[in-house]
Amino acid sequence: MAEAEAAADTAHVLVFPVPAQGHLNSFLHFSTGLLRAGLHVTFLHTDHNLRRLGAAAAASPRLRFLSVPDGLPDDVPRTVDSIPRLVLSLTTTGAAAYRDLLASLRRGAAGGATAADGFPPVTCVVADGIMQFAWDIAEELGVPAIAFRTASAGSFLAFLSVPKLIELGELPFPDGGGDLDEPVHGVPGMESFLRRRDLPSQCRSLTETHQDPLLKAVVAATVHCRKARALILNTTASLEGPSLAHLVKEMRDVFAVGPLHAMSPAPAVATSLWRHDDRCMAWLDGKADKSVVYISLGSLTVISHEQFTEFLRGLIAAAYPVLWVLRPDMLGASQDAALQEALAAVGEDKALVVPWAPQRDVLRHRAVGCFLTHSGWNSTLEAVVEGVPMVCWPFFADQQINSRFVGAVWRNGLDMKDVCERGVVEKTVREAMESDEVRSSARAQAEQVERDIADGGSSAMEFKRLVGFIRELSS
Ligand code: UDX
């Protein structure tokens, strides 16, 4: 993707992510790659997010933003609790609006004429791999559709394996899940390290009569990806070769094109739903090399006041300077009190607490020694690329399996899964900061990934192959 911008061509991709920060980021980096290859991109937001992005959403010449309603009233917070509602309203209200829009933009509409804004008709859809309606509708309208799943190949394989785990009697957990350290045998290639606690979190509540609606929806969408023209994953062969090798046998085609954020260092436009706090970098500048613990639990995690207190006490005991992201919607009503408590307890010179940080720049900063993360896939990849050791406290869904890979396979961090206790926080953070072994694994992995995305590397080649594939579908 490092090549100079190619001449614009008539391949025009409509991309449609799930309207959540992690998905938006991956799709933005993906779109930047398409633009650099010369394609046109229509980025489909929801009305709510496009309003929230405001001026930040100004488009570049071959990129435009359009939107459809997500079906929820504007004052409903788009937090983790509203995800099932959001997914449902997207598949009804959102899907209907998307169908109308795509019908007017597709190849053949208005005799295939170019629109007044210079955009050719849409020739291909790349839709989020958990919104199967988006690629079904596209194909019904005669537009070839590809699924892009923004999470890891490993988590995709785990969701794909859920029906088999049920068939094998591994799910629901036979003894009610009593021992979460029991091994899981039914996810191919992961037999030697996967435990019940590493499966997507919603598997824990599965019973003979109850299935979490989100698990049901994600498993159905994952299985349905077999029908898409291809599956795109934001990963690389060096990180997830064995999982990819299994998926290649299951899907029509698989493109491992990540880490996308590292392949397009200058994104076409910003898609951050929160404003970065400008104080972070100057504060880090004043700290010694590898001395700071950076904590961020992503865009959806919510924590209780008790969990907050355990983190706080553990970090105070570990005694490193801390840069802490506490999103305004993360702790509910006790947020302000928590903030004051943190600053008073740690001391303002030793802690900076912000609502949102420029995470990629933070992780790249020489002062950051480790990253206490919820193991969202974007955050994981961002830490991998910078070679920063992780302390993982996965919150939900795919994060449980991502943290297992970090702790047991890549060994570039430590997995605190299911424990939020001050003594463990202290010990684990200390180990991540001090362990030469963890730091050198993180460094070696970053170097390998750098090779993957460089010219001739596996991800760079895959991206080229994908652009060719899209052009072929568009012709
Ligand atoms: C969750 C998942 O865990 C993820 O794996 C899934 O694919 C989507 O839903 P999220 O909580 O958003 O995502 O986490 P993550 O995937 O890590 O994405 C968060 C993004 O926000 C990252 O790109 C990160 O750099 C950015 N971020 C986070 C900031 O820019 N500033 C912050 O302060 C915190």
Residues whose N, C-alpha, C, O or C-beta is under 5 A from the ligand:
A	BS01	UDX	Q21 G22 H23 N25 T150 A151 S296 L297 G298 S299 L300 T301 V325 P355 W356 A357 P358 Q359 R360 S375 G376 W377 N378 S379 D398 Q399
